[in-house]
Amino acid sequence: MNILVVGCSPIGSLLSRELSEEHNVTLIDNESTGFKELSEEFNGKTVSGDILSPEFLRSLESDKLDLAVVATMHEKTDVMCGQILAKILNVSRVMICVMDWQKMDLYKNFNFEILSLSHMAVNKIKLDTGS
Amino acid sequence: MYTIIVGGGKVGLSLVNQLNNKDHEITLIEKNRLLCKHISENTGDSLKLLINGDGTSPGAMTDCEAEQADVVVATTGSDPENLSVCQLAYYHFNVPKTIALVNNPQNEKIFKQLGGVVHTLSVTKIISDLIQEDITVNGIIELIPINSQVDIMELVVNKNFTSDGLMIKELGLPENTIILSIIRGNKIIKPTIKEPISIHDRLVLAVKREHKATVKDFFLNPQKYWEKFTNTPSSLLRKQD
């Protein structure tokens, strides 16, 4: 699969490393943030640029993407980037990672999937405690 | 009129001061606690409500009864934040008019494509447009952009306009251009189609942005355009001779 990961955050970098073993992964981030957190085992491509620029995203062959995961962990930036990918560039599958579970409802009508990190953690703990 | 302004920076605060009159109820939402304190000490009673909170969260919007608002203006320094404010207000509180300050001019188009933002205001663009325009040269003054398509401009009819006394309907104005008013000395004249235009008249025009260059050129070199008309009144052709 062709996968785009937006944001070299702790999640973005870990995800890129794991996925790049089997998939064709491009990891992007803003020039200023860089790729400091990225492990040497990452086996894909890194590109820095303006992640909110449709032209920049298009230059990465966004039309050939199977999946885009947005995880800069700046919620509003993620939501805007997710909308640009899904609505302007028509990427077939877009996921964004969100911390604030109270905002889940707000974003449900956009054309992307929402991964609520809070819910995931809570569900895991609930499962482990048998509640 | 109930207006909610998100962001208590320079733009937000200037707006509060500008709109401060009996016809406007204003609520300001600002995240920064210290800034809120400063604002509450300095804005007197011009605000209906000052909320120290996040304008992108439903909580703050519910607190200030956003569903009653006529306008929500997002004026923070972050474009993604301004987009979130407008989309929240528009889609979840049914606010009819949302205005986003656009810090990066490229986002003007993106906001339109993504939806939820009714109007954008790009300070960078307004300023760069002003610099690029020959503001007072040639007697043409850019007044205000109405939206991304339409501008209001003012110009003085100069002596290149050799056909003094032509009626508006005879002018052959470029398409999508309307004379809103004629200012002659201190008089404001309603522009009926039979009103003659004289040299030194000031015309206030509404112009589609794409035709702006043509309109300017028209008033600077009108003959060039008149020659093209097949239906030019004969009186006009004689006057030019």
Interface residues (C-beta under 8 A of the other chain):
Chain A: L52 S53 P54 H74 K76 T77 V79 M80 Q83 I84 K87 I88 Q102 K103 L106 N109
Chain B: T56 S57 P58 G59 S78 D79 P80 E81 L83 S84 L88 Y91 H92 N104 Q106 N107 I110 Q113 L114
